[in-house]
Amino acid sequence: MEINQCYYCEQIFETKENLYEHVEVHSSLERNRELNSRKKNKKQF
């Protein structure tokens, strides 16, 4: 049996499809964080 593990939080999923859906949550969170930090940096100047 193949283990599908999230490389962000190390959660384990039974299928690759479940893993991909889960990883998308992480990547969208990361994108939002990046955008928010850019906005904050612009306000400081």
VENWO-V517306 format. One record per residue. N is the residue number from 1. RES is the residue in one small letter. SS is DSSP state (H for helix, E for strand, C for the rest). Layout:
n: {N & N}
res: {RES & RES}
ss: {SS & SS}
This chain:
n: {1 & 2 & 3 & 4 & 5 & 6 & 7 & 8 & 9 & 10 & 11 & 12 & 13 & 14 & 15 & 16 & 17 & 18 & 19 & 20 & 21 & 22 & 23 & 24 & 25 & 26 & 27 & 28 & 29 & 30 & 31 & 32 & 33 & 34 & 35 & 36 & 37 & 38 & 39 & 40 & 41 & 42 & 43 & 44 & 45}
res: {m & e & i & n & q & c & y & y & c & e & q & i & f & e & t & k & e & n & l & y & e & h & v & e & v & h & s & s & l & e & r & n & r & e & l & n & s & r & k & k & n & k & k & q & f}
ss: {C & C & C & E & E & C & C & C & C & C & C & E & E & C & C & H & H & H & H & H & H & H & H & H & H & H & H & H & H & H & H & H & H & H & H & H & H & H & H & H & H & H & H & H & C}
